[in-house]
Amino acid sequence: MSQNKVHRVKSIKEFHQMKGLPSPQHPLISLFDYSTVACSDDVNHKNFVFDFYHISIKRSISAKYKYGQNHYDFDDGVMFFIAPNQIFGIEPIAEIATPKSGWVLMIHPDFLWNTSLAKTIKQYEFFDYAVNEALFLSEKEEAILNTIVKNIEQEYTGNPDKFSQSIIISQIETLLNYSDRFYQRQFITRKISNHEMLNRMEDLLSDYFDTDKIKEGLPSVQALADQLNVSANYLSAMLKSLTGLNAQQHIHEKLIEKAKEKLSTTNLTVSEIAYELGFEHSQSFSKLFKSKTNQSPNAFRAEFN
């Protein structure tokens, strides 16, 4: 089946029908056991877009799946966050069916309407990470999240009353806050690979600033992320955890470093330096330089004369 075909799933009910599940108990939210999901080759070799949020922990003994460009072993809990309108694909590569476990929580944006989470859910950057930037959980972390999901399940399967929705919303917020904490832990525990990515990014920036590429303008965070095979949000969050600066700030730091070099070692005018660093207007360059150094370019240069 063509990998380019994208199938849009407009409702949670449609997802249930596609996977051979009973109809959801609520049209705007669903929680079910991952082991009950039917996975046919026809479905799994497509790309998908959901009109709802999809949060899941998946575990499959001795099975490997391909998400994006990465292969994952599901012997340990792996957590995924998929936002509405995010294209993703799943390709099973195991030749035989194997036991699997976990849970899937799906939330339509309309369920969050007129709640605080409707606005704050967009602040959880991991919803914009690529699918191959999953959260790998320890047993303790998975147990914490499973407890929260049990609380959601109690409300979801019980007799609804006027408190049900607000309790479910508060539990989802708790789930997302713990997930945010665990992602920060993952950034820390993967410092070696993250430092390697940082070094690769520094090499990319050095190459960019040392060639005529810079005259085309500053590199974008998205362009760097594409070359590093990660999403822009994941790159910024990882760098923030590692260095205290996000990706855009790293680009500006490299720019200021190169600007200082030219101001202190060449006779180029500020306008000429601005042009060489990709600025159409020298005023924009001077404004950025001063915001980062508390000095104008000319004041910085005067220190070397």
ABEGO torsion letter per residue (X at the ends): XBAABBBBBABAAAAAAAAGBBBBABAABBBBBAAABBBBAAAAABBBBBABBBBBBBBBBGBBBBBEABBBBAABBBBBBBBBGBBBBBBBABABBBBBBEBBBBBBAAAABGBAAAAAAAABAAAABBAABBBBBBAAAAAAAAAAAAAAAAAAABBBBAAAAAAAAAAAAAAAAAAAAAAAAAAAAAAAAAAAAAAAAAAAAAAAAABAAAAAEBBBAAAAAAAAGBBAAAAAAAAAAAAGBBAAAAAAAAAAAAAAAAAAABABBAAAAAAAAGBABAAAAAAAAAAAAGBBAAAAAAAAX
